[in-house]
Amino acid sequence: MRKMLAANCGLIMTGSLLLNGSSWASGTPESTDIEALVNDTIAPLMAEYRIPGMAIALSINGQQHYFNYGLAKQEAGIPVTDETLFELGSVSKIFTAALAGYAQANGALSLSDPASRYLPELESSAFDKITLLELGTYTAGELPLQFPAAVQSEEAMSDYYRQWQPESAPGSHRLYSNPSLGLLGYLAAQSLGQPYERVLEEALFTPLGLEHSYFQVPEAQQAHYAYGYSKEDEPIRVNPGMLDAQAYGLKSTAADVLSFVEAHLNDTTLDEPLRQALAATRTGYFSIGKMTQGLGWESYAYPVALEQLLKGNSLEMILEPNPVNRLTPPLAPRQEALYNKTGSTNGFGGYVAFVPSEQIGIVMLANRNYPNGARIEAAHQLLTALTENL
């Protein structure tokens, strides 16, 4: 059973910023230091980027700390709580990758197989020479960031993939792509013979105790579903799209995401297929400068300079094709590494990172899409202070 520091949430006013800060029941100096550190990091971040609400979850040596700030729904004045659901955006991809690893661990597929093996419609297409691993690492030959607007059905999706031609040799360049990793998730579910949402719940959510993670938020949970906010402060939520569940469609609480992170930090209690599944996502398959691309996760040798993290999560890394080096053999999961993933929808912005050797995990969820660089800097500040000062 995980340990959790219980919090008594009160309201703290800093200028015009409303914070639902936590004061820990244990009253230990360490807990007080952590609270002060998080408040000092998050308050100016929210003020600078006009973020209505945030949920921060930390795992430090197996102990959980939760901090809730601001408003989940501005118009109604509803605060962020432990139950608030945020859109994860591309943080969803780390769950999709884990499902692919699970399918491999159970013998349903091999990441080295050609993608067309798992979808007859793709036979005699470019996907005869593109592996599942290349789909999962965005190295399939420069699939684009998004589907064309006309792709609105599975039939149109199959037609699109059949006609698509690589811009570069598979395995030679990385171009971040929803259709790439989304197709991996789709094919993984096909290999397991179940719809994606159902098999993910059975394979990951239930065994890991993720009780508040949804693709379609049920009516009973709608009150906890935050609104995202546009640049014009309009309340918005993510629109449906092709392979949205696999690529960017998950809604979850900070606590559920932290539980998933903790499964990576300590997998000794997991059954063997699930342990292998998560390890497959932390394995390094390609390198791009100082960044190593796994399945979903991206990693760096630890300690890592802030400049390297910013470069690895930059717009250039997201929007442009970058030459890669295939790691042969693949790089086994590392203790001395920082694993991270950003995620955004039009109204939400998230960041998740963990360092196994330090036994620290960080989850930052916000209901505004603010710059990746600001997320990285805030998380790096927290991680540096936690490892050096506490």
N, C-alpha and C positions, 0 to 999 in steps of 0.2 A: 504494500500500500504506500502511495507516495505521501511525503510529508508536505504540509501546507501551512504557511503562517497566516492565521486568520486576520482579517483587516476590519477595522471600524471606519467606514467611509464617512467623511465629513466634507463640507464645502469650504474651499480655500479661495479667496479672491486675491488675484495678483493683477493689479491694474484693472483692465476690463475682461480679463481671462478667467473663466470659471473652471476651477479644478476640483474634481472629486478625489482628493488625495487620501492616502491610506496611512493610518497610524497603527503599527503592529502591536497586537495584544501581548506579545512576548516581552516587549519593552527592552530588548537587549540593545546594546550600543550598535552592534552590527546591523540590526534591522533599521535602526534610526539612521545610520549612515547610508544605507541603501535607499531609504525613502528620500533623504535629502538629495542624494546623487541623481535619482530619477527625476524628482521635481525640478532640480536645477537644470537638467538637460532638456526636459520636455516642455516646460513652460515657455522658454524663449523660442523654441521650435514652432510651437503652436501659434504664438503671437506673430512671428515673422511670416508664416505662410497661411495665416487665418484659418487654421484647422479647427473645425467645430468640436470634434471629439477624438479621443485616442484611447486605446487599451494597450498597456504594456505588460508583458508577462516575462519573468525571468526565472530560469532554473539555475541554481548555484549549489553545486555539490548535492544534488538530489532534493533540494528544498525549493519550493515555489513561492514566488512573490508576485502579486498582481496589483496593478495601479490603473485606475480608471479616471479619465479626465474629460471634462466638458460635456457636450451634448450629442446624443445620438440622433435626435430630431429637434432641430432648432425652433421650428414654428411652434411645436407643442411644449418646448422646454423640458424634454425628456432626457435625463442624464445617461451617460455611458455607465453600464454596470457589468458585472461578471457575466451576465447572460446576453449581452449585446452581440448581435451577429453582424459581422463585417463581410463585405465582398473581398475575396482573396486575390482576384485577378490571377496573374500568372504564378502566384504561390501555389495555385491548384496543380501546377505541373509536377511538383515534387510528390504528390499523391498519385498522379497518373504514372509517373516513373516507377513508383513502388509497386503498382499493380503489374506493370510489365515484368519487374523483377520477380514478383510472386508467381506469375504465369510460367516464367522460366524455371523457378525453383520446383514447381509442381510438374514439370515436364510437358507443359502445354505448348511451349514454343522455345526457340533458341534465338537469342539476340543476333546471332550470326546468320540467321535465315533471311532469304530475300522476302521483302514485304508482300510480294504478290502471292506467296505461298498461302497466305491467310485470308485472301480475298480474291475469289475467282475473276471478278471484274477487272483486276489489275494484271492478269496474265497477258503476256506479250506487250507489256508497256515498259517504260523506263524502270518501273519498280521490280522488274526481274533482276536488276543489278544493283538495287538499293536495299541495304539490310535494315532490319528493325533497329539495330544499334545506331545506324546513321540517321534514321528518323528521330531517335531519342536524343541525339546530340546535335541536331540542327546541321548535319553535314551531308544531307541527302543530295546536294547539288543546287542549293540556293532556292528552295521553296520560299515563297514570300512571307512577309510578316502576317498578312491576313488573307483570307479567301477573297476572290472577286465578289462584288456585291450580288451578282446574279446567282451565286451558289447558295441556294436556299433549301435544298432537299438532298436526301442521300443519293438519289439518282443523278442529280446535277453534280454532287460531290464526286461520284465515281467517274462521270464523264470528264470532270476537270482533271482528276489524277491520271486518267488514261491518256489524255492529250498533252499533259504537261511534259516538258523536256528540260533536263538539267542545264544550267548555265555553266557549271563546272563539274569536273569528275567527282562522283560520290566519294566522300572521305577526304577531300582536298581543301574545302573551305567551309567555314561555319557562318550561317546566316540565321539569326534568331527567327523562329517561325511557329506560329500557331498551327498551321496545316501540317507541319512536320511532326511535332510531338503529339498533336491531337490525333493524327492517324495512328501513331504508336499505341495510344490508349484505346482507340477504336478496335485495332487488330488484336490487342491483348484480350479485350473482352470477348471478341469473336472466338479466340482460341480457347477460352474458358466456357464458351457456350451460354453466356448470359449477357443481358444488357449491362452496359458500363456502370450505371449508377447502382444497380443491385449488387453486382459482383464486388464493387469497391466497398460497399457497406459490409458485405459478408467477409471479405478478405482482409480489410484494414480497419474500418471504423469499429466494428464490434469487438475484435480481439484486442484493440488498443484502447477501448473504452471511450471512443469519441462519440459522445451522445448528443452533441449539438453542432453537427456538420451536415449541411444540406445542399443539394443542387436546386431543388424547388423548395423554398421555405414553406413548411406546412402552415395552415391557418392558425393553429394553436401557438405558433412561434412568431407570427407576423408582428406582434407588439414589440418583440425584441430585435427586429430587423431594422438596423439603422438606415437612414437616408444618407446617400453620398451628396456632395455639393460641388457644383460646377464652378468655374472661374467667376461666373456672375452670381454665385450663391443660390442658384436654383437647385432644389432637391431633385436628385436623379438616382436611377438604379440601372443596372446593366441590362442591355437588350439581348434577347435570344440570338444565337448565331450558330452556324455549322460547327460541330464539335466543340461547342462552348463548354460543356461539362468537363471535357478532357483538358482543355487548354486554359480556361480562365473562369469557370462558372461556379466554383465552390464558395459557399457562405459558411462562416464558422466563427466561433468565439476564440479569444486569445488563449483561453485555457485548453481548448481542444488542440489548437496548433502547437502549443507548448508540450502537450502530451505526446504528439507525434515527434517533436524534436527530442524529447527525453527517451523515446524508443531508440533513437539513433545514438544518444549519449550512453545508454546502458541497455544492451540488447540481450543480456544474459537470461532474462526470464521469458523471452519470446520462444515460440516453437520454431523448429529448424527452418521450415519453408519461409516464414516471415522474417526470421533473422537473415537468411540468405537474400531475401528480396530487398531489404533495406541496405544490406552491404553492397548489392549490385548497383544501387543508386549512388553510393559514395565512392565507388570505383572510378578512377580517372581513365578516360579513353582517348582524349585529345588534349593537347596543350595549345594555348594561344597566348604567347608571352608568359607572364607570371600566373595566368589563370589556367586551371585545369577543368575541363568540361566532363562532368559525369552525366548520369541520367537525371535530369531535373536540377540537381545540385551543381553548383560551381564552387571550386575550392582553390585555396591558396596555402602555400607553406606558412606555418605559423611560428613566430610572430610575423605579421604582415603589415607593411606600411600603409597608411591611409591613402597615399597616392596610388598604390597598386589596386586597392579596392575601388577607388573612384574610377580608375581607368577600366577595370574589368566590368563595371556596371554603367559605363558611359553610353551616350546615345550612339557614338561611333561603333561600339561593340554590339549594340542592338540592331542598328539600322543598316550597317554595311557588311558585306562579305569579308571575312578575315581568313587568311591562310592558316591552316592548322597543321600540327605534327601529330600523327597517330602514335599512340604509346603502345609499343609492342615489347613485352607483354603489357597489358593494362596495369595501371598503378593501383595497388591494393589500397583499401580504405586506410586512412592515416589518423593516428592520434594527434600528431603535431600538425594540425591543419585547421583552417577556418573554412567552414562550409556556409554558403549563403544563397539566398534567392530573393529577388524583388518581385513585386506583383502590383498591378494597377488595373482599375477600370476607370471610366470617365469621372467617377465620383469618389473613388477610394484609392488609398495607397498603402502598401504593406512592405515589410522587410522582415526576414527571418535569418538568423545566423546562429551557429554554435561551434564550439571548440572542444573536441573530446578530451584533449590533454588537460584542459582547465576545468572540465565539467561545468561549463557555462553555456546556456542557451538564451537567446533573446528573441522575443516576438514583439513587433511593433505594428499595430493596425490603426489606420486613420480613415475618417470619412471625408477626406479630400485627397485628390491626386496631386501630391507635391513632389518636387524634384528628387530623383534617386540619390543625387549627391548629398542632399540634406539628410536623407534617411541614413546613408552610410556614415556620415560624419557623426550623427547622434549616437548610432549604435557603437561606432568605434570609440567614442568618448566614454560610453558606459563600460564597454569591455576593457578598455585601458585602465579605468579607475578601479573596476572590480578586481582585476588581476594584480594591480600594483599597489593599491592603497587600502584595500579592505582585508 
